[in-house]
Amino acid sequence: MRLSGRRWRPTVDAPTVGTRPTGAVDFLATNLDVPGCRRYHRAMTRARPAADRTSPAEAFSGVDCRSQRPTGGVRCRCWISVRRTVRSTWCLHANGFNARTYAHLLAPLAETYRIWAPDLRGHGGTTLPADPRGRRSWNDHAADIGALLQQIDGPAPVVAGHSMGGTASLLAAGQAPERARSLVLFDPVIWRRGPTLVFQLPFFDRAAARAPIAVNALKRRERFDSRDQAFQAYFNRGAFKGWPDAMLRDYLADGLVDEGDGYRLACSPAWEASNYTTHAHDPWRAMARYGGPIHILKGETGSTCNVQERPRGLPNVTVQIVPNTTHFLPMQAPDAVIEAIRKTTN
């Protein structure tokens, strides 16, 4: 890799495929051990000229952390802001979405902090194996996040996440507390302690597969003739109700895969449903094992987070209820999300 131009952007030796921006770069890696990301991080955190400023529109470049497995095409897609600073924040997306969904939300932060936003397994441009057969938990997502965090030089970052991304970040921090300075979680999926124990029972996932949210996910339309057709199908409907146009288009930019004769969802209905039914992990144990500061923002209604404002035995956890929001509070109250990340990072 070589650096060029006043924006310290990495140069690109080959054109990018599909809807990826021209700033995308491929780095070789072994599985999710990504030394390429480590070199990239060192180069991109050098001092930046004070006169060099980046607008929100050009705040992010794409990076593919590719595997050297014999199969060749395995990669973890990660969006990284072009701002050079040692203060970094990782942001993990919700089930069925992708990192680019949050681009407009994160752009103001990218002017000050180094933002890393990977596509989780089975989502966006990441092509890590996503086979729902035999899955029982989100520990695979947590292991992926932990492997990426391990490869980054510099101080431990603040790690933020929405819904499943928040819970997976918490699980990763519980496995390796030194890799995260603090956590900011936006309506993470955390069941009460009792149900969490029940989910550990063998074969419980079979019962969970009959849950309406999983059944409906399996019925989700997977193919579209055009991106505009997909936009019209989602606009102001279901989980996308009330979303700004730009955010929905950002979601579709990496949420659809061009197959020549049409488009299919990057996150398959089967994988999305699998994430709704595999809960044999323990976020309560992770909160206790991590021990560092955890700030949770909960939706006022329809929240999936069952952590009370003063959780027993967890003095490191603070909970804030955001008025007039639901589980999709990052889309409904972006200012609250930005303020929480800034406060924690500073």
C-alpha positions as CSV (number, residue, x, y, z in Angstrom):
1,M,0.0,0.0,0.0
2,R,1.2,3.5,-0.6
3,L,-0.1,6.9,0.4
4,S,-0.9,9.7,-2.0
5,G,-2.4,13.1,-2.0
6,R,-3.1,15.5,0.8
7,R,-6.0,13.3,2.1
8,W,-3.6,10.5,2.8
9,R,-5.9,8.2,0.9
10,P,-4.6,4.7,-0.1
11,T,-4.1,4.4,-3.8
12,V,-6.1,1.7,-5.7
13,D,-4.3,-0.7,-8.1
14,A,-7.5,-2.3,-9.4
15,P,-11.1,-1.1,-10.0
16,T,-13.7,-1.8,-7.4
17,V,-16.6,-4.1,-8.2
18,G,-20.3,-3.2,-8.0
19,T,-21.4,-0.2,-6.0
20,R,-18.2,0.0,-3.8
21,P,-16.6,3.5,-3.9
22,T,-13.4,4.0,-5.8
23,G,-11.6,4.4,-2.5
24,A,-11.9,0.7,-1.7
25,V,-8.7,-1.3,-1.1
26,D,-8.1,-5.0,-0.7
27,F,-5.8,-6.2,2.0
28,L,-4.6,-9.8,2.3
29,A,-5.2,-11.6,5.6
30,T,-5.4,-15.0,7.2
31,N,-9.0,-15.8,8.2
32,L,-9.9,-12.7,10.3
33,D,-6.3,-12.1,11.4
34,V,-5.8,-9.0,9.3
35,P,-2.2,-7.7,9.4
36,G,-3.1,-5.6,6.4
37,C,-5.5,-3.6,8.6
38,R,-2.8,-3.2,11.1
39,R,-0.4,-1.6,8.6
40,Y,-3.3,0.5,7.2
41,H,-4.1,1.7,10.7
42,R,-0.5,2.8,11.4
43,A,-0.2,4.6,8.1
44,M,-3.6,6.3,8.4
45,T,-3.1,7.6,12.0
46,R,-0.1,9.8,11.1
47,A,-0.3,13.5,11.7
48,R,-2.6,15.2,9.2
49,P,-2.2,18.8,8.0
50,A,-4.4,21.2,9.9
51,A,-5.7,22.7,6.7
52,D,-6.8,19.4,5.3
53,R,-10.5,18.9,6.1
54,T,-12.9,16.1,5.1
55,S,-16.6,16.7,4.3
56,P,-19.2,14.2,5.5
57,A,-19.8,13.2,1.9
58,E,-16.3,11.9,1.5
59,A,-15.8,10.7,5.1
60,F,-15.4,7.0,4.4
61,S,-13.4,4.6,2.3
62,G,-14.0,0.9,2.0
63,V,-11.5,-1.8,2.9
64,D,-11.7,-5.5,2.2
65,C,-9.8,-7.6,4.7
66,R,-9.4,-10.7,2.5
67,S,-8.5,-14.2,3.6
68,Q,-5.7,-16.4,2.2
69,R,-7.9,-19.5,2.5
70,P,-7.7,-21.8,-0.6
71,T,-11.3,-20.8,-1.5
72,G,-10.0,-17.3,-2.1
73,G,-13.2,-15.1,-2.0
74,V,-13.6,-14.9,1.8
75,R,-13.4,-11.4,3.1
76,C,-14.6,-9.0,5.9
77,R,-15.8,-5.7,4.5
78,C,-14.9,-2.7,6.7
79,W,-15.7,1.0,6.2
80,I,-13.1,3.2,7.6
81,S,-13.2,7.0,7.9
82,V,-10.4,9.0,6.2
83,R,-9.8,11.1,9.3
84,R,-6.4,10.5,10.9
85,T,-6.5,10.4,14.7
86,V,-5.6,8.0,17.4
87,R,-9.1,8.4,18.9
88,S,-11.0,5.6,17.3
89,T,-14.5,4.2,17.5
90,W,-15.9,0.9,16.2
91,C,-19.5,0.8,15.2
92,L,-21.4,-2.5,14.6
93,H,-24.7,-2.7,12.8
94,A,-28.0,-4.5,13.5
95,N,-29.2,-7.8,12.1
96,G,-30.2,-7.6,8.4
97,F,-28.5,-4.2,7.9
98,N,-24.9,-3.3,7.1
99,A,-22.2,-0.8,8.0
100,R,-23.1,1.6,5.2
101,T,-26.6,1.9,6.6
102,Y,-25.2,4.2,9.3
103,A,-22.9,6.3,7.0
104,H,-24.9,9.5,7.3
105,L,-25.3,9.0,11.0
106,L,-21.5,8.5,11.5
107,A,-20.3,11.1,9.1
108,P,-20.3,14.0,11.7
109,L,-18.2,11.8,14.0
110,A,-15.9,10.9,11.2
111,E,-14.8,14.5,11.1
112,T,-13.3,14.1,14.6
113,Y,-12.7,10.4,15.2
114,R,-11.4,7.4,13.4
115,I,-14.5,5.3,12.6
116,W,-14.3,1.6,11.8
117,A,-17.5,0.0,10.7
118,P,-17.3,-3.6,9.5
119,D,-20.0,-5.6,7.9
120,L,-20.8,-8.6,10.1
121,R,-20.7,-12.1,8.9
122,G,-23.5,-12.7,6.4
123,H,-24.1,-9.0,5.8
124,G,-23.1,-6.4,3.2
125,G,-19.8,-7.1,1.4
126,T,-18.5,-9.6,3.9
127,T,-18.3,-13.1,2.5
128,L,-17.3,-15.0,5.6
129,P,-19.3,-18.4,5.7
130,A,-22.8,-17.8,6.8
131,D,-24.4,-21.2,7.2
132,P,-27.3,-21.1,9.7
133,R,-27.3,-24.9,10.2
134,G,-26.2,-25.8,13.7
135,R,-25.9,-22.2,15.0
136,R,-27.0,-21.6,18.6
137,S,-25.6,-18.2,19.5
138,W,-24.0,-15.0,18.3
139,N,-20.6,-16.1,19.5
140,D,-19.5,-16.3,15.9
141,H,-20.1,-12.6,15.4
142,A,-18.3,-11.9,18.7
143,A,-15.3,-13.9,17.6
144,D,-15.1,-12.0,14.3
145,I,-15.2,-8.7,16.1
146,G,-12.6,-9.8,18.6
147,A,-10.3,-11.0,15.8
148,L,-10.5,-7.6,14.0
149,L,-10.0,-5.6,17.2
150,Q,-6.9,-7.7,18.0
151,Q,-5.2,-6.6,14.9
152,I,-5.5,-2.8,15.4
153,D,-2.5,-0.9,16.8
154,G,-2.9,1.9,19.2
155,P,-5.1,2.5,22.2
156,A,-8.1,0.4,22.7
157,P,-11.1,2.0,21.0
158,V,-14.6,2.8,22.1
159,V,-16.9,0.1,20.6
160,A,-20.5,1.0,19.8
161,G,-23.2,-1.2,18.3
162,H,-26.9,-1.3,17.5
163,S,-29.2,-4.2,18.3
164,M,-27.3,-7.4,17.5
165,G,-24.2,-5.4,16.7
166,G,-24.3,-4.0,20.3
167,T,-24.8,-7.4,21.9
168,A,-22.0,-9.0,19.7
169,S,-19.7,-6.2,20.7
170,L,-20.5,-6.8,24.4
171,L,-19.8,-10.5,24.0
172,A,-16.5,-9.7,22.3
173,A,-15.5,-7.3,25.1
174,G,-16.4,-10.0,27.7
175,Q,-14.0,-12.4,26.0
176,A,-11.1,-9.9,25.8
177,P,-11.8,-6.8,28.0
178,E,-8.5,-5.2,27.1
179,R,-9.5,-4.7,23.5
180,A,-12.3,-2.2,24.2
181,R,-11.9,1.0,26.3
182,S,-15.6,1.4,26.8
183,L,-18.9,0.3,25.2
184,V,-21.8,2.3,23.9
185,L,-24.8,0.1,23.0
186,F,-28.0,1.2,21.2
187,D,-30.9,-0.9,22.3
188,P,-28.9,-4.1,22.4
189,V,-30.8,-7.4,22.4
190,I,-30.5,-8.5,26.0
191,W,-33.1,-10.7,27.5
192,R,-33.9,-10.9,31.2
193,R,-31.6,-13.2,33.3
194,G,-34.1,-16.0,33.5
195,P,-34.9,-16.4,29.8
196,T,-31.1,-16.0,29.1
197,L,-30.5,-19.2,31.1
198,V,-33.4,-21.0,29.4
199,F,-31.9,-20.2,26.0
200,Q,-28.9,-22.3,26.9
201,L,-31.0,-25.5,27.0
202,P,-30.4,-28.0,24.2
203,F,-32.9,-27.8,21.3
204,F,-34.4,-24.5,22.5
205,D,-33.5,-23.0,19.1
206,R,-36.1,-25.3,17.5
207,A,-38.8,-23.7,19.6
208,A,-37.4,-20.2,18.8
209,A,-37.6,-20.9,15.1
210,R,-41.4,-20.7,15.4
211,A,-41.3,-17.1,16.7
212,P,-43.2,-14.7,14.4
213,I,-40.2,-12.5,13.8
214,A,-38.2,-15.5,12.5
215,V,-41.0,-16.8,10.4
216,N,-41.6,-13.4,8.8
217,A,-37.9,-13.1,8.1
218,L,-38.0,-16.3,6.1
219,K,-40.9,-15.0,4.1
220,R,-38.9,-11.8,3.2
221,R,-38.6,-11.1,-0.6
222,E,-35.0,-11.9,-1.6
223,R,-34.8,-10.7,-5.2
224,F,-35.6,-7.4,-7.0
225,D,-35.4,-6.3,-10.6
226,S,-33.8,-3.0,-9.7
227,R,-32.5,-0.9,-6.8
228,D,-35.4,1.5,-7.3
229,Q,-37.9,-1.4,-7.0
230,A,-36.3,-2.4,-3.7
231,F,-36.4,1.2,-2.5
232,Q,-40.2,1.5,-3.3
233,A,-40.8,-1.8,-1.6
234,Y,-39.1,-0.7,1.6
235,F,-39.8,3.0,1.7
236,N,-41.7,4.0,4.9
237,R,-42.7,0.4,5.6
238,G,-42.1,-2.1,8.4
239,A,-38.7,-1.6,10.1
240,F,-37.9,1.2,7.6
241,K,-40.9,3.3,8.6
242,G,-39.7,6.9,9.2
243,W,-36.2,6.4,7.8
244,P,-34.7,9.3,5.9
245,D,-34.4,8.6,2.2
246,A,-30.6,8.9,2.3
247,M,-30.3,6.3,5.0
248,L,-32.5,3.8,3.2
249,R,-30.5,4.3,0.0
250,D,-27.3,3.7,2.0
251,Y,-28.7,0.5,3.3
252,L,-29.6,-0.7,-0.2
253,A,-26.2,0.3,-1.6
254,D,-24.5,-2.6,0.3
255,G,-27.7,-4.5,1.2
256,L,-28.2,-5.6,-2.4
257,V,-25.9,-7.8,-4.6
258,D,-25.9,-7.2,-8.3
259,E,-26.4,-10.6,-10.1
260,G,-26.6,-9.2,-13.6
261,D,-30.3,-10.0,-14.2
262,G,-31.4,-8.5,-10.9
263,Y,-30.5,-8.0,-7.3
264,R,-30.7,-10.2,-4.2
265,L,-30.4,-9.3,-0.5
266,A,-26.8,-9.5,0.7
267,C,-28.2,-10.8,4.0
268,S,-30.2,-13.9,3.1
269,P,-33.6,-14.4,4.8
270,A,-32.3,-17.7,6.2
271,W,-29.3,-15.9,7.9
272,E,-31.4,-13.1,9.2
273,A,-33.9,-15.6,10.7
274,S,-31.0,-17.5,12.2
275,N,-29.9,-14.4,14.1
276,Y,-33.4,-14.1,15.5
277,T,-33.4,-17.7,16.9
278,T,-29.9,-18.2,18.2
279,H,-29.6,-16.9,21.7
280,A,-27.5,-19.4,23.6
281,H,-25.0,-16.7,24.6
282,D,-24.9,-14.8,27.9
283,P,-24.7,-11.0,27.7
284,W,-25.1,-10.7,31.5
285,R,-22.0,-12.7,32.1
286,A,-20.2,-10.6,29.4
287,M,-21.2,-7.4,31.2
288,A,-19.7,-8.7,34.5
289,R,-16.5,-10.1,32.9
290,Y,-15.8,-7.0,30.9
291,G,-16.0,-4.6,33.9
292,G,-15.3,-1.5,31.9
293,P,-17.8,1.4,31.3
294,I,-21.0,0.4,29.5
295,H,-23.5,3.0,28.4
296,I,-26.8,1.7,27.1
297,L,-29.3,3.8,25.2
298,K,-32.8,2.2,25.2
299,G,-35.8,2.9,23.1
300,E,-38.8,4.2,25.0
301,T,-41.2,1.7,23.5
302,G,-40.6,-1.7,21.9
303,S,-37.1,-2.0,23.3
304,T,-35.2,-5.3,23.1
305,C,-33.0,-4.4,26.0
306,N,-34.1,-5.7,29.4
307,V,-31.4,-4.1,31.5
308,Q,-32.8,-1.8,34.2
309,E,-31.5,1.7,34.9
310,R,-29.5,0.4,37.9
311,P,-28.8,-3.3,37.2
312,R,-27.9,-5.3,40.3
313,G,-24.3,-6.2,40.6
314,L,-23.2,-4.2,37.6
315,P,-22.0,-0.8,38.8
316,N,-20.1,-0.3,35.5
317,V,-23.4,-0.2,33.5
318,T,-25.5,3.0,33.0
319,V,-28.8,3.0,31.1
320,Q,-30.5,5.9,29.4
321,I,-34.0,5.8,27.9
322,V,-34.3,8.0,24.8
323,P,-37.8,9.6,24.6
324,N,-40.0,9.0,21.6
325,T,-37.9,6.2,20.2
326,T,-38.2,2.5,19.6
327,H,-35.7,-0.3,18.8
328,F,-34.6,1.8,15.8
329,L,-33.4,4.7,17.9
330,P,-30.2,5.4,15.8
331,M,-32.5,6.2,12.9
332,Q,-35.0,8.2,15.1
333,A,-32.6,10.1,17.4
334,P,-29.3,10.4,15.7
335,D,-28.3,13.4,17.8
336,A,-28.6,11.3,20.9
337,V,-26.4,8.6,19.4
338,I,-23.7,11.1,18.3
339,E,-23.7,12.7,21.7
340,A,-23.3,9.4,23.5
341,I,-20.4,8.3,21.3
342,R,-18.7,11.7,21.6
343,K,-19.1,11.9,25.4
344,T,-17.7,8.4,25.8
345,T,-14.8,8.8,23.3
346,N,-13.7,12.1,24.9
